[in-house]
Amino acid sequence: QIPKQHAQSTDTHPLTPIHYIARCISNLHTFFFEFITRMVIVRHSGLQRQVLNLYADLLRAAHRKPVEQRDPLVKHIRQQFTSRRDWPRRDVASIEAWVRRGKRQLRLLENPSVNSFSFVTVADSPNSTVP
């Protein structure tokens, strides 16, 4: 028998047993889908973690600067990372060199006496699409 709290749907028609079962299955499916998607853990390589941490650290440092300097810095950081999104993952030497350069820029950006940056774009890799 259908429990009384589930016997009526949102309208005035009573819920038939087959509709009740279908609703329960749908709810179970939704629950398990959400549970499984939360359980999936993306594992990044050490170099991927370094790049992601560098990106987060640079954005945090940029957000500590005054408002008038923050927007150009954030825009530049995002542009630098998105322009390198298609780098070959096996080009480890170029990526590591770029991360080292990014860490040097992060140290500068974290310095409270640094108020602005002059942006110079350098082609880091022969496969780079940055002008």
PAROLUM-613801 format. One record per atom (N, C-alpha, C, O): x, y, z. Coordinates in steps of 0.02 Angstrom, whole numbers, plus 50000, padded with zeros to 5 digits. Layout:
% PAROLUM-613801
XYZ ...
//
This chain:
% PAROLUM-613801
500424994150000 500005000050000 500445006250000 500995006250029 500215011649967 500595017849961 500525021850026 499975022750051 501095024150054 501045028350114 500605034450103 500585037150047 500255036750156 499775042250148 500095048750125 499795052450087 500715050150147 501025056450127 501185056550052 501265061950023 501225050650020 501365050249949 500755048449908 500785047849847 500185047549941 499585045349907 499315050549859 499005048849808 499415056849874 499175062149830 499755065649797 500255067249830 499705066949732 500225070849698 500055078149708 499625079849748 500395082549671 500285089749680 499595091849656 499335096949679 499305088149609 498625089849588 498135085449627 498315082349676 497505085249605 496985081849643 496925074449627 496535070949659 497295071849578 497245064749559 497655060449607 498225062149623 497365054849628 497755050349672 498325047149633 498275046049573 498845045649668 499445042549639 499335035049635 499215031749685 499375032349575 499295025149567 499925021649589 500455024749591 499885015149606 500485011549629 501045011749578 501635012349597 500895011349514 501425011349463 501765018249460 502375018649449 501365023649469 501655030349469 502085031449532 502605034649529 501855028649587 502235029149649 502915025649642 503435028449661 502915019649615 503535015949604 503995019649555 504595020049566 503705022449502 504105026249453 504425032349486 505005033949473 504035035649529 504315041549564 504875039449611 505385042849615 504795033849647 505315031449692 505945029649653 506495031249675 505865026349597 506445024449556 506795030749530 507415031149530 506405035649509 506695041949485 507085045349541 507635047949529 506795045449601 507145048549658 507785044749674 508305047849689 507755038249672 508355034149685 508895035449632 509485036149648 508675035849570 509155037149515 509495043849526 510105044449519 509105048949544 509385055649556 509885055349614 510425058249610 509695051949669 510125051449727 510785048049709 511315050649725 510755042249676 511365038649659 511785042349609 512405042149612 511475045949561 511855049749512 512255055249548 512845056249534 511915058849593 512265064149631 512805061249675 513345064149682 512675055549707 513155052349750 513775050249711 514335051549732 513685047049654 514245044749613 514645050549585 515255050349585 514305055849562 514685061449535 515095064949588 515625067749573 514865064949650 515265067849704 515855063449723 516365065949746 515785056949712 516315052249731 516885052049680 517425049749695 516755054549620 517275054349569 517805059549588 517655065449596 518415057349596 518955061749615 519425062349556 519685057449529 519535068549535 519995069749480 520695070049509 520845074049554 521125065949482 521815065849505 522245069449453 522235067749394 522615074349476 523055078149433 523775075949445 523945073749499 524175076549393 524885075149401 525185080649444 524865085749457 525795079649466 526135084649506 526215091349470 526125096649499 526375090949405 526455097049366 525795100549356 525765106749359 525245096849346 524595099949339 524395103449404 524125108949402 524545100249460 524395103449525 524795109849534 524535114749560 525435109749512 525845115749517 525545121449476 525515127149499 525325119849416 525025125049372 524385127749403 524285133749405 523955123249427 523325125449458 523445129549521 523105134549533 523925127449562 524085131149623 524375137949606 524225142949639 524805138249555 525095144549534 524545149349511 524545155249529 524065146849472 523505150849448 523115153649508 522965159649509 522945149449555 522565151649614 522965156649655 522685161649678 523605155449665 524025160049704 524095166849670 524065171949703 524175166749604 524225173149567 523575177149572 523595183149582 523015173749565 522375177249571 522265179949642 522025185549650 522455176049693 522395178449762 522835184649773 522615189549803 523455184349747 523905190149755 523635196249718 523685201849743 523355195149659 523075200749621 522475203849658 522385209949656 522085199749691 521495202349727 521695206149790 521275209549820 522315205649812 522545209549870 522785216549850 522905220749893 522845217749786 523065224349762 522475229149761 521895227049764 522615235649756 522065240549752 521615239349691 521835236449641 520995241449697 520485239849647 520685242149576 520565238549528 520985247949570 521155250549504 521705246349470 521765246449409 522095242749509 522615238349481 522385231149475 522665227249436 521875229349512 521645222449515 521385219949448 521585214549426 520935223649417 520615221249355 521105219849299 521065214649267 521585224449285 522065222749232 522505216749250 522685212849206 522675216149314 523085210349334 522715203849325 522985199049297 522095203549348 521695197449342 521595195749269 521645189949249 521445200749229 521345199649157 521985196749125 521955192149084 522555199549143 523195197249115 523345190049137 523555185949097 523235188549201 523365181849226 522935176749190 523175171549167 522295178249184 521845173649150 522045172749077 522025167149050 522235178149044 522435177848974 523055173548966 523105169648919 523535174249012 524155170349007 524015162949015 524315158848979 523575161149059 523425154049070 522985151249014 523115145648990 522485154948992 522055152248939 522415151848872 522255147448832 522895156148860 523265155848797 523725149748794 523935147648740 523875146848852 524315141048855 523935134548869 524235129348881 523275134948866 522865129048880 522995123348832 522935117548851 523165124848770 523255119648720 523975117448712 524135113948664 524405119248758 525095116848754 525105109348759 524695106448794 525555106048723 525595098748729 525795096848801 526265099648829 525435092148829 525565090048898 526255086848906 526525086748961 526525084348852 527175081048855 527755086048849 528335084148855 527605092348838 528115097548834 528285099848905 528205105648922 528515095148945 528615096249017 529135101649031 529045105749076 529675101648992 530215106549004 529955113748996 530105118049038 529565115048944 529295121748934 528795123648988 528785129249011 528385118849007 527885120249059 528235121649126 528045126249161 528735117649142 529105118849205 529455125649204 529455129149255 529745127549147 530075134049142 529555139649151 529685144649184 528975138649121 528445143749126 528195144249199 528045149749222 528145138649234 527935138649304 528455142249347 528275146149391 529105141049333 529635144549372 529575152049361 529635155949408 529465154049298 529385161249283 528765164049319 528785169649344 528235160149320 527625162249354 527725163049429 527455167549460 528125158649459 528275159149531 528685165349546 528585168549598 529145167149500 529525173349510 529045179349507 529105184049546 528585179249459 528095184749454 527645184949516 527445190249538 527485179149543 527075178849603 527435182049662 527135185849700 528085180649669 528465183749724 528465191349716 528415194949766 528535193749655 528495200949644 527815203749661 527745208949693 527295200149639 526615202549649 526425202549723 526035206749745 526705197949761 526565197649833 526925203049873 526755204449930 527425206149842 527795211449875 527335217549882 527075220049832 527225219949943 526765225549953 526995232049920 526575236349905 527635232849908 527875239049877 527765239049802 527835244349770 527615233349772 527475233149700 526755235149689 526285232049714 526675240549650 525995243149638 525735241549569 525125241549558 526185240249522 525945238749454 526465234649418 527025233949440 526255231949362 526675227849320 526695230649250 526225233749227 527255229449218 527295230749146 527285223949113 527725219849126 526795222649071 526705216049042 527095215348978 526995219148930 527545210548978 527935208948919 527785201748902 527845197348944 527575200448840 527415193648820 528005190748783 528265193648736 528215184948806 528775181448776 528535174748753 528175171248789 528735172748692 528555166048668 528975161048707 529585161048702 528645156848747 528985152248791 529155145548757 529625142248778 528785143848707 528855137248678 528795137848602 528425142148577 529145133748565 529065134048492 528345132648471 528145134548416 527965129148514 527275127648497 526795133048523 526195132448515 527065138248554 526655143448584 526275147248531 526545148648477 525655149048548 525245152948502 525235160248523 524905164348491 525605161948575 525615168848600 526075172948555 526635170848541 525845178748530 526275182948486 526865185848522 527275189348491 
//
